[in-house]
Amino acid sequence: MKPQGLTQFAWLSIAAALLTIGLKSYAYHITGSVGLLSDAAESLVNLVAAVVALLMLTVAARPADAGHPFGHGKAEYFASGFEGALILLAAGGIAWAAWERWLYPQPLEAIDIGMALSAVAAMVNLVVALVLLRAGRKHGSITLEADGRHLISDVWTTGAILIALAGISLTGHLWLDPSIALLAALQIIWSGARLIIRSIAGLLDAALPDREQQLIMATLRRYRDRGIQFHDLRTRASGTHRFVTVHVLVPGDWTVQQGHDLSEEIEHEIARVIRSAVIVTHLEPLDDAASFAHDTLDGEPLY
């Protein structure tokens, strides 16, 4: 699916955020729970993140042009990085509110109704998160995967808060409310940090994941049995697109047509196992010693 087709999932995330904001805000209003207040605040962050995701997916969908010959796919990394930063911000807000309530505990009201509303909101987020994660992995969209992980962190937060509210209802221990909120904040910090690290790696042209590189190497190994050699394999991702370049060493007495046909075959085989891949092969003769010289970047030889 092209990036423009992925915006439907961003709209789904926006709708879920609006619904859960209403449910959680009302739950906080009737209970006075700082945990539920924090949960509602995180849903507001979800809404902002979903809107940013929609904008970045729209940018990423733009076709390649003279100024951006490799497309606009890296816009997705800005979205996921921004979302990771918002997650950290939400976690900080949750921790602050929890600390305040720890110092100044307050009795809670209508806990059963508040729990029911929060449970419904959690189910909405869980269903939407699973849809986004599946779409993100299927289509290689880090933006959708980031949005899905954000919603999963929201589900964890809500679950922890529900446990705290249940404990308060059974024992009357008000300290459970801020304690669980603090633990949830730590989990959310970990989720946000992972997104930021992954976004930075994408912007720095990190190589494709090991699983995808192994698929490429397995494809190339089949041609080694035919006497073909390879070196200087380079890979990178740009949003939903993958880019692969490799030098192909063939017998020096081959015709241009033979070399071209082999390159086309290799590119087709790699594209078959790596989705949305742009593959570039560079032909070199096996009987020329210069063909075995490696390209370097800042003095570091490539594989």
Buried (B, 14 or more C-beta within 10 A) or exposed (E): BEBEEBBEBBEBBBBBBEBBBBBBBBBBBBBBBBBBBBBBBBBBBBBBBBBBBBBBBBBBBBEEEEEBEEBBBBBBBBBBBBBBBBBBBBBBBBBEBBBEBBEEEEEBEBBEEBBBBBBBBBEBBBBBBBBBBBBBEEBBBBBBBBBBBBBBBBBBBBBBBBBBBBBBEEEEEBBBBBBBBBBBBEBBBEBBBBBBEBBBBBEEEEBBEEEBBEBBEEBBEEBEEEEBBBBBBBBBBBBBBBBBBBBBBBEEEBEEEEBEEBBEEBBEBBBEEBEBBBBEBBBBBBEEEEBEEEEEEEEEEBE
